[in-house]
Amino acid sequence: MIIEDALQAHLIAQPGLAALVGAKISYARTPNDTAAPYIVFQKISDVREVSLDASGDSVNARFQFSIFADTYHETKFIAAQLRLALHKKNNEVIGGVGGVRVSAQLDDERDLYESDSLYFLCAADYFIQYNE
C-alpha cells in the first residue's frame, strides 16, 4: 500500500473525522461538485534515506492537509480531529491490512479564507516518516 492510500484509509476510518467530513478526504484534489466540509492532502516534500538491506527506503515527508469548511469554527473542529488521528503517531501501522508504518508530528497550522470559493481553510502541515 502506498502512503497516500494508507493516510486516506486511516483518516476516513476515524469516527471523529467521519462525523465531520464523512469520506470526503482525498489526495491532491477533490471533485468540483464536492460540498464543504472536506479535506484535501498532498505531499509537499520528502527526503529519502536509502537502505542497503531489505528493510526498504525510509522517507521523511511533509504532507499538507487543507481543511475546507463553511465556518471558521468548523475548520478548527476538523483540525482538532485530524490532530487526534495523526499527531504523535510513533511507529504505528495505518491504513488497515497491508498498511504503512508511520511516525507523524504536527509542524504547523495556518488559518486562511478563500475568497473565490467563500470557504474557510485551515492548512495543517505534518512531518510523516515511513518506509517504502
N, C-alpha and C positions, 0 to 999 in steps of 0.2 A: 504494500500500500504506500502511496506517495504521501508526503507530509500534508499537502493541501487537502486531500481526501480525508486523512485522519483528523485534521483540525475541524473540517466541516462536520464530519460524523460525530465527533466529540461534542462540539458546541450544540448541534441540533438535539443531542440526547440529554442535555442539561435541563431539568424541569424548570428552573428559574428563567432561563433564556427562552425556552419553548413557550412559557406562559406570556412572554412579552413580544416575541417576534415569530413564533411558530417555527417553521422550517425555512424562513426567509434569510438564510445565511449562505452567501455564495462567494466564490473566488473570482476576483478581478472585475466582475461586472454583474449587474442584475438586469433581468429583462425590463424593458422600458415601461411596461404596464404594472410593475410591482409597486404596491402602495406601502407607504411607511407604516410602521417601523420595520427596518431591515438592517442587516449588517453585510458589508462587502469587505473582504480582506484580500491582501496581496503581499507578496514577498517584496520588500524594499531592497534588501541587500543580503549577501551571505559571504562567509569566509569558510573555506573548506580546508580541513586538515587531513591530508592523505594518509591512510593507514597501509602499512606494508604487510599486515596479516589479514586474516579473513574477516575481521570484525566490521569492515565497511568504513567508508569515509565519514568523519564527524563534520557536521555542518553547524556553524554558529550563524543563525539568520535573524534578521529583523523583519517582523511582519507588522503591517499596519491594518488595524481593524477600524473601519469607518462605520459609525452608527448613525443612521438617518432616522429622524422622528419628527412628528408634528410639533412637539413642545420641547423646550429645554429640559424640563424635569424628566420627561420620558427618556431622553438620551442618557441622563445621569443614572436612572434606574437600570437601564440596559447595561451601561458601563460597569455598574456595580456587580451585576450578574456575570458579566464577562470576566471581571477580576476573580470572582469566586471559581469560575471554571478553569482559569489559566494561571493566575498569579501564584508563584511559589511552587509550581509543579516541580518535583525533583525526581528525575529518572523514573517516570511513570509512563505506562503504555496507554495511549489514547487511540480512539477510533475503533475499538472493538477487536474482534478476531482478525489477526494479521495486521494489527495496528502498528504504530510507531512509538518508540520510547523517546520521551522528551523531558527536558527541563525547561521551564519557562519563567520569565521575570518581566514584570511591567517596567517599561522605561519611562514613558510619559503619556499624558493625555492633554489634548487641546480641544477647546470648545470653539465652534465656528457656526456661522449661519450662511446658508446657501441662498443667495437672493434669486437665482434662476429657478430653483425648484421650490423655494419657500420652506425648506426643511432645516431644522436644527441639526447640527452634526457634531459628534464627539469622535475625534480621531485618537485612537489608543495604539501606541507602539509597544510591542513585546519583543524581547530577545528570546529566541527559542533555539535550543540546541538539540540536535537529533542525529541519528546515523542513517546513512543511505544504504 
